[in-house]
Amino acid sequence: SSCRLGPRSRQQVLVLTAFFFGCLLCGFSAVAMASAKEVQDKAVAGVRAVAGAEADVRFSLSAALSACASGPEDGPKVWAIISGDDASSANSVLKALGAGQKRLAIVALATQGPISQLQVLRAMEYGDVYVAAAELGSKAKGAVSEASGYAAGTSVLLFATSEVVRGDSQWTAFSYDPRREAAGGSAFAAEGAQVRKEI
């Protein structure tokens, strides 16, 4: 798929990808926080609170991709809620992006810190993809709402628990919405005052 990033956005993606890939290679040790099931339940409740009680939520990328393929092209998003704590998840997300399924919405859950934001940053390279990183809970509702309404392509969200965010001084909440660039703005926007120097 072709990438429609402006020169500034391309430069931001390259810098961010290099930085976070370096962090991943450093082999940060992970500290377990909330149980994976509790976090998953909270994410499902958050998606359904915004996208509707009937939102199609799956717990693997393959199941979500199958549901996307079997439904109408212009139907609502199919949500894949997966772990965001390991490298295999990142590879799976990138593989799913290659399918170009517009109805797919991926929610990667980070329950361990420090957090590698690599998979969501790499998602920006695919062009027509809505991408966001937010703290799980009320701060994630805006990202779910924007992702639900993004019909031009896949949506990729990274949600981290509040414990993990508080324990990671490098965490940066952000969104990447190609609709903003089409309107003459920057597709990339960091949320809040705490922003990594590299961003």
Salt bridges, closest charged atoms under 4 A:
ASP41 OD1 - LYS37 NZ 2.88
ASP56 OD1 - ARG58 NE 2.61
GLU125 OE1 - ARG122 NE 3.43
ASP128 OD2 - ARG4 NH1 2.97
GLU135 OE1 - LYS139 NZ 3.89
ASP177 OD2 - ARG179 NH2 2.80
